[in-house]
Each structure stands twice: as structure tokens, then as C-alpha cells.
Amino acid sequence: MIPHVIFKEQGVGIETTIPYFLYQEIDISFLSHSAKPKNGEVFQKLNSAPKKVTVVTSTTNSKPMKGISIAQLKAMQQKKQEESKRLEEIKVQVKEAAVKRKAVEERKRVEEEKVKVMAEENNKTTKMTSNFNRLGLFSKQDKKTGVIREKDATNNQLKETEFKSPICCILGHVDTGKTKLLDKLRESDVQGSEAGGITQQIGATFFPTNVLSSKCGVAISDLPGILIIDTPGHESFSNLRSRGSSLCDLAILVVDIVHGLEPQTIESIQLLKQKRTPFIVALNKIDRIYNWKSVSYRKFSECLVAQKDESKREFEKLLHGTINDNGILKENDKIAVSGFEGPIVTTIRTLLVPQPLKELRVKSLYQSVRKVRASMGIKIVANSLENALAGSKLYVINEELPESKAMELLEEDISSIMSHVETVEEGVHVAASTLGAMEALLSFLKKEKISVASVSLGRIKKKDILKCSAMSNKFNRIVLSFDVPIDKELQELADSLSTKVFVAPIIYHLLDFHKKFVHTLSESDKLQNAAEAIFPVKFRILPNCVFMSRSPLVLGVEIEKGTLKINTPVCVFKSKEVVRLGVVTSIEEKKKPVQQAGRGKQVAIKIEIGKNDAPRCLDRHFSVDDMIYSVLTRRSIDLLKLYFMDELQDDHAELIVFLKKKFDII
């Protein structure tokens, strides 16, 4: 039998019966609205306001049960809604708990990963320490000096080995990524710390064999490691590339695959061929190939296979298109080096080597050793080395090489370098911190056609300022200092003597400073002498373009040679007579005023005479067919040569020669 629910309206006698399963879904509000028939039962329309209805559950052929009120039914529904709401809240709580549990598991995984990485790093450190102990390098820091000393005084020498560390030189064009590649191996940022991001000095980094083994996946050999020399790539530093390549046993030639063989790349190849140095080519920046998909630390062979066909084709297309270099240095060795005032002879007090994977040029803690075998970048602590000439040679004085011979070799070395320095009587003074920097700067200035009168290495001296200030041409009273600071007292002296000093850590900035300063001086001189510096000009009157035939003359003209400027005095030549027409006071081109007009321009001009001069008339003093010229003097020609040479062209020179004869100027 199917259970039913009976709704009775009290006082009216209306009775509505619905199946019980429909009652479970029904909304009580329907009782006051029209209802549709369901399962053969008829819902009667209740037009009046909500009334108290008795609800009785029953089954067919059963007696009516005691009914419940509408309020009770609503309470039951409200309770059901609250249960549904609680169920939804429980679901949300379960979901939040799941998220929290997942976060806890993720933190746990990260912690485990961190512990694993730290264990690997500790293992690397242990291996590195073991390897340096094998080399005789120790790691106890002196609290007073900050220098790392040996742990055991009885184990204070490098182990003897039949091999020296090979030297590898990195060469290539500027901005091919040489220093960046080393930064990747060192896990450093030397390139980012360099002035302008450009390498301007030779750098050296020692890579122990165990580090190379862990990074490159090769077995540790009997070699102590590899010393890698980083060289500048700009064209001005060819001497530093030459020195670097002369030291190395092998080389890496870094090539930007997109740009191919650039000038300094070709130069590097020639250097390596001359010295018969074996080298490999490293094609860098392949990720710049169109649509190339990069994956870090992926083998190149695997990476190439994964590329799209167009990227592969593009790749194939581009593809085809201070160093101890020999012997041993020990504490207490007597050495000879070049100095600013001549050769220096001194005794080594301490030998310092950089820590593993530390660039020699970057300040950091150094390890102290008693003896070092080639090849290794080192720092030497000794008396009088503050005046040593960076970039010069160093000799160990012993029985085979006496002191006199060493000093002779050093003087020959410096003489050889300085013999290539081209100086003139009038020019700027150049200062640099090292020989390599000096050679690079001189080469750069020569290409820019900047004359050099004198040079100095190391700090700028008073005599350099005095010599520079004595230049007769003020454009040459300039000191260009490449990474050499100037003392405050000397700067004040230079200012008092109208001598400009420019200091910059980047070679190109010095040129920018020089150009800007010279341009400013030149423009100032031009402004001061513009009134007397008359430019040569030749022009003719255009047909039907005489607008005023009597002074002040207004004419339409075309410039045939030279340059016409405002305030230019002009004339015509009549047989042996020079007829002065006045001074050009205004120039208009296409109804707009201009300051000057060059060759080929058609302009309207106004020519006025002085207060005491007689007016000039067309057909009396000149005709429309006459050529009109500027009036030159000896003074105006001299001013042009002195301050306006950069504006003079061939047609100006021709006119000056012609007008000098016309005006009898010697």
C-alpha cells in the first residue's frame, strides 16, 4: 500500500491528499498557490490567506491519523535545511583538512630535499678540502691578518708531482659570453660586477680536479687542476689577448653562433695558430636561434634532437657559416719586477692563492702557502711592491739568473713596450694602472685620431699635470685616466691651471668624456667668434626675384658654393672694382626665417647698408646677372681655420683661394 499525507483546512472542510513520497519534496508554500495534478491526485486551489492545515499521513483504506500543523511542518523543513547546511560545512572542513595535510606533506618533502642538498654540499666540501690538502693548501684563518694559514706546520708544502697545472685561455669577440660561461662553472657573478659588464683586465681562476670531476662527470686525474685565464674581447685589448694566448697550453674559442666569426674571433684564431696552441670552439648563445627550446643542464645532443625542424635547419646554417706560468715559487725567493721608477728587487714574504673557484681579480680570503708550482694565479706579499708595474714580467733571481741579468731583461721588456707608444708634441696626457690597460687605451685613442703627448703608469703625479697644462692648444690640456684616481690636491691644481682630468673605469667612457668636453669648448669658441668668422659664399639672383631694387635690397637667390649666414658682408666684382652691397640681415626659406643656407638652397635675403653708406641700386651698382660673393679678410680666414674647420668643405676651400686673390689677401 502507498502511504499518503492528507492536508485538511480547518473550518472549511477542504481535504487534500498527496502521496507520502511527494510530501518529502513538497514546498508548503505551494498550498496557497495553484498546484498541478500528480499521480492521479488533485490539488485544490487555495485562494485565501495561509490557513491552519491539518496534515495526516495515511494509506489506502486506512483511518485518518492525527494531523500536524503547518508550523510544525515548516520546523521539520527548517531542521532538514540546517542538517544540509551542517553537511556542507563538514564537507568544507574535510576539504580544508585535506589541503592542510597536503601542505604539511609538501613542507616535509622540501625539508627532506634540503637535507639531501646540504648533505651533497658537505660531501663536495669534504672532497674539495681533501684535494687541497693533497695540494698542500690549508684553511686555518689568521685572526689578526685575515689570511688563511696552514693547519699543520709539518705539512706545509705542496706535494711533489711530475705534472704542472695546465693553463687554459678563453678567447673570443666582445660580448660572446666568455666570463659568463666561467661564472656558470664558478657559481659566481664576476661579469655582473665588472664596469659596464665588460672584461678589461686579464682574470685567472684555478679549478681543482675534484670540482671539474663533479661538474663535468670525468675521473680525477693526477693533475692538480686547471688554471683558466679570462681575456677581454674588445678590439682595443688585442695585447691582452696576445699575452693570454702566449701563456696557455690549450684554449677555448667562444663564438656567438648568431654573429659567427667576428673580427676579434678571427684575431684570436690567428694568435692560436701562430703559437700552435690546440683549441676547441664553444658555440654560445644557441638559445637565440629562432624558436629554440632551452632546457637547463641538458646534453646538447639531446637538446638538438628535441628541437623543431626549422630550428635544426637554422642551427646547421649557422654552424657552417699575474700568472705563474713555469717553474716553482717559494717563500723567501728573491725576485725582480718592473716598477714605475725602474726595476724592483725584493724577497717574497708570503705567497697567497685564491680559494677554489674564486676569480683572482675578486677580493676574497686567500690561502697562504710556502711553495706553489705552475700553473697558478697568485698574489705576492713583499716589500716595495706598491710601486710594481702591473702587467710586467717577474724573474726569480738565483745562480742561473743573477740580479744584473734579471734587471737587464726587465729594462729591455719595458723599453720594448714603451717603444710602441707614439707621442707628439701637442696632445693629451694618458694615465693607466697597468701596461695592458695603457696599450689598450693608446690603441683606442689612435683609432679615434686623438693625439697623445705623454703617458704615465700608476698614480697621476704633479709633473704630469704641469706638463699637460703647458700645452699651447687648450683642447690638449686634458688628462685621460683609465681607472687611476687622482688625489684631491692634484685635482685642485689641475682646476687652477685650466686642465681637465677625466677618470673612468671603462675605456669607452673616457672617449665620451673627451668628445663632449671638446665639443663644448668648440661651440663656445664658435659663439664668441661667429661675428668675425665670415664664411665664403657665392650666389646668384633668381629670375624675376628682385622684390626691392634699392637698399635695403630684397632678393631671391640660389647658393652655388659655400655657406651664406646672417651678418655676412657681400659684394660684386666690376672689372677691377669691388662694389660692396651691404650686409645680409635676414634669410628666409619657404617663408620661414633661417640662420644660414648651404649649397643648392633657394632663399630670400635682405641686404642692408650702414647708416653713413650710400644706397645700392639695381642696374646702377649691379645687375641681375652678377655673381655675388662674401667679403673675406685675413682675420676672418684665420678664425675659420682655427674654430670652424669641422664645418669647412671642398667648395669652401676653393672659394677661399679665389677670394684671397680677388681681395689681395696674403
Secondary structure, DSSP 8 states (H G I E B T S, - for coil): --EEEEEEETTTTEEEEEEHHHHTT--GGGGGS----BTTB------SS---EEEEEEETT------B-HHHHHHHHHHHHHHHHHHHHHHHHHHHHHHHHHHHHHHHHHHHHHHHHHHHHHHHHHHHHHHHHHHT---EE-TTT--EE-S-TTS-S----S----EEEEEESTTSSHHHHHHHHHT--HHHHSGGG---S-EEEEEEHHHHHHHH-----SS-EEEEEE---SGGGHHHHHHHHHH-SEEEEEEETTT-S-HHHHHHHHHHHHTT--EEEEEE-GGGSTT----TT--HHHHHHTS-HHHHHHHHHHHH--EE-SSEEETT-EEEE-BTTS-EEEE--EEEEE-TT--TTS---EEEESEEESSEE-EEE-TTGGGB-BTS-EEEESSSS-HHHHHHHHHHHHHHHHTT----SS-EEEEESBHHHHHHHHHHHHHTT--EEEEEESS--HHHHHHHHT-SSGGG-EEEEES----HHHHHHHHHTT-EEEEESSHHHHHHHHHHHHHHHHHHHHHHHTTT----EEEEEEEEEEEE-BSSEEEEEEEEEE-EETT-EEEEEETTEEEEEEEEEEEEETTEEESEE-TT-EEEEEEE--TTS---BBTTTB-TTSEEEE---HHHHHHHHHH-GGG--HHHHHHHHHHHHHTT--
